[in-house]
Amino acid sequence: KDDFVSLSCEEDDSSAGWTLRRNTSKQQRTQCGDGWGKPAGFSCNISYIDPLESGVYWCESREGPISNMVNLTVTGGSVILQSPVLPVMEGDDVTLLCKTKTTPSNLPAAFYKDGSLIRKQPTGHMTIQHVSRSDEGLYKCDISGHGESPSSWITVTGEELHSDFTSDFIHILISSGAILSTEKPTTTPSPTTSAPPSSSVLSPDSSSLQFVFRVVLHLVVFCPYFISTVLMVSLYRCRAKGNYMHASMVKTPLDEAEQGLNNDYEDVTIEHHF
C-alpha cells in the first residue's frame, strides 16, 4: 500500500504498439491513464498504489495478441511475500522472501502452500530448487507477532519444445531401384538460457525449405524410374499381343486348305464294275 509501482511492456527490446490493461474488483479491461496510472513513455506509473488496485495486469498490442497475465496483489498489512510475478520455467530455482515494512527482513517466517505448512525458515527466505509442475500453487508466509502475508500464485511452465531436423535419415527402398530419403524430425528441449547463434545451426524456416527441396528432388529422381517401368510393361504387353495375332493369321490359310480337301472328298463317287 502507498508504494510507487512502474509497469512496462517490452518485446525484443521494443515497447512500441503495446498498451497496459488491467482487471480489478472495481474496473474491468481498462488501460493505463483511464482513471488509473500515468503513462510515461513506454511505462505506466502508479503512485501510492491502493489495495483496491489488486488484480490482473497484462499487455495488449494493436494487432490483438496479448502477453502473459500478471497477478498484482497490494496489501495493507505489514507482512509481504516477495515471489516471482512471471511464470517460472520448470527446473529453475525459486526464492521466496517474507518480510515486513517496519522491521528487518531476516525475521523467522513460516511458509505455506495451498494452506498447508511447508517449512519454517529462521532467516525469512525459502528457496525451492528445481521446481516442477507440482510446485505450482498459492503461497503465503507468516511472521510471528506481525501477521501473515496475502497469498501469491506461482505458475510453473514446461520447457518449450522445437523441432530440429537432424542428419538422421529413413531410407525406403523402392521396387524400381530408386531410393527415397526422408528426414526424420526429432523433438529436443530448448535450453532455459539463450545460446549465441551458430552458423552450423539452421533456422526453422531454412530447415523447412531444405526439407521441401529434398522431397521435390527425390520425387524428380523417382518419377523417371516409375515412368520407364510403366512404359516397359506396356511395350512388353503390346509385343506379346502382336505375336499372338501373327500366329493366328498364319494358321488361317492352313485351316482353309484342309476345309477344301474335305469338300473334295465329299464330291468323289465310287463306281463298281461287275
Secondary structure, 3 states (H helix, E strand, C coil): CCCCEEEECCECCECCCEEEEEEECCCCCEECCCCCCEEECCEEEECCCCHHHCEEEEEEECCCCECCCEEECCCCCCEEEECCCCCEECCCCEEEEEEECCCCCCCCEEEEECCEEEEEECCCEEEECCCCHHHCEEEEEEECCCEECCCEEECEECCCEEEEEEEEEEEEECCCCCEEEEEEEEEEECCCCCCCCCCCCCCHHHHHHHHHHHHHHHHHHHHHHHHHHHHHHHHHHHHHHHHHHHHHHHHHHHHHHHHHHHHHHHHCCCCCCC
